[in-house]
Amino acid sequence: MAAKKKAKKKAAKPKAKAKKAPAKKKSKRKPNAAFMKPMTPSPALAAVIGPKARPRSQVAKSLWDYIKKYKLQDAKNRRMINADANLKVVFGGRGQVSMFEMTKLVSKHLS
């Protein structure tokens, strides 16, 4: 049998790139003023994070510091938070809440 000759493939010519407008200099993202407004915690929440007024982001950060300090995150299901006596009041008497519900429950204690 005669060997077939393989046709050489020609390299595809690169297409002309569409010229883009010069990139604008990105400014640093500004935080939303509503999230940065200092909120006063209720007495129940103040027992956990302290009485000082602070933005929502800092409230969440302080709450996570408390949870990690007292090892209240569930060992098997890390999404669940086990409430101690102080957090049970904040969580509306529930013994365990998911981390996603936590912010909803905590927002009721901010004014």
VMD Tcl script that draws the C-alpha trace (Angstrom):
set ca {
  {0.00 0.00 0.00}
  {1.20 3.40 -0.81}
  {1.59 5.85 2.07}
  {-0.66 8.86 1.83}
  {0.92 12.25 1.96}
  {-0.35 14.45 4.72}
  {-1.30 17.95 3.72}
  {0.48 20.60 5.69}
  {-1.85 22.90 7.57}
  {-1.21 26.56 7.21}
  {-0.99 28.55 10.42}
  {-4.07 30.69 10.89}
  {-3.37 34.36 10.50}
  {-4.07 36.29 13.68}
  {-7.14 38.45 13.30}
  {-6.71 42.16 13.68}
  {-7.63 43.06 17.23}
  {-10.28 45.67 17.73}
  {-8.75 48.71 19.32}
  {-10.02 49.29 22.82}
  {-10.47 52.63 24.42}
  {-7.62 53.44 26.78}
  {-8.25 51.87 30.18}
  {-9.55 54.32 32.74}
  {-7.65 54.54 35.97}
  {-9.63 52.57 38.54}
  {-10.39 54.41 41.71}
  {-10.52 52.48 44.95}
  {-13.98 51.12 45.72}
  {-15.85 53.34 48.14}
  {-17.77 51.61 50.96}
  {-21.51 52.13 51.13}
  {-22.31 54.83 53.67}
  {-25.16 52.77 55.16}
  {-22.78 49.96 56.09}
  {-20.25 52.34 57.60}
  {-22.77 54.15 59.82}
  {-22.02 53.41 63.49}
  {-24.83 51.34 65.04}
  {-25.54 51.09 68.77}
  {-25.89 47.50 70.04}
  {-28.74 46.47 72.35}
  {-27.82 45.54 75.94}
  {-28.03 41.82 75.03}
  {-25.64 42.24 72.09}
  {-23.42 44.60 74.10}
  {-22.79 41.73 76.54}
  {-21.13 39.88 73.64}
  {-19.34 42.56 71.59}
  {-19.20 45.53 73.95}
  {-21.32 48.70 74.26}
  {-19.36 50.86 71.81}
  {-21.20 51.98 68.63}
  {-19.60 50.55 65.48}
  {-20.40 49.84 61.80}
  {-22.20 46.63 60.82}
  {-19.01 45.16 59.37}
  {-17.20 45.60 62.70}
  {-20.17 44.14 64.58}
  {-19.94 40.99 62.46}
  {-16.17 40.85 62.92}
  {-16.47 41.23 66.71}
  {-19.14 38.53 66.79}
  {-16.88 36.11 64.88}
  {-14.01 36.92 67.25}
  {-16.29 35.99 70.16}
  {-17.42 32.77 68.44}
  {-13.86 31.69 67.73}
  {-12.59 32.69 71.18}
  {-15.14 30.46 72.92}
  {-15.10 27.76 70.17}
  {-18.83 28.02 69.47}
  {-18.64 26.92 65.83}
  {-20.02 23.38 65.45}
  {-17.20 20.83 64.96}
  {-18.99 18.68 62.36}
  {-21.10 21.22 60.51}
  {-18.98 24.38 60.46}
  {-21.89 26.46 59.13}
  {-23.71 26.15 62.44}
  {-23.05 28.32 65.50}
  {-23.76 26.85 68.94}
  {-25.08 29.57 71.24}
  {-23.79 30.02 74.79}
  {-25.85 31.88 77.43}
  {-24.97 35.33 76.04}
  {-25.60 34.44 72.40}
  {-28.84 32.59 73.16}
  {-30.43 35.91 74.13}
  {-29.20 37.53 70.89}
  {-30.39 34.55 68.79}
  {-33.91 34.74 70.23}
  {-33.57 31.72 72.54}
  {-32.32 29.35 69.84}
  {-29.48 27.02 70.78}
  {-28.02 26.72 67.29}
  {-28.25 28.93 64.19}
  {-26.58 28.89 60.79}
  {-23.96 31.52 60.05}
  {-26.29 32.94 57.39}
  {-29.18 33.40 59.83}
  {-26.86 34.93 62.38}
  {-26.57 38.33 60.67}
  {-30.36 38.52 60.30}
  {-30.85 37.83 64.02}
  {-28.10 40.24 65.06}
  {-29.50 43.09 62.94}
  {-32.56 43.19 65.22}
  {-30.23 44.17 68.08}
  {-28.73 47.19 66.29}
  {-30.21 50.67 66.26}
}
mol new
graphics top color blue
foreach p $ca { graphics top sphere $p radius 0.5 }
foreach p [lrange $ca 0 end-1] q [lrange $ca 1 end] { graphics top cylinder $p $q radius 0.2 }
display resetview
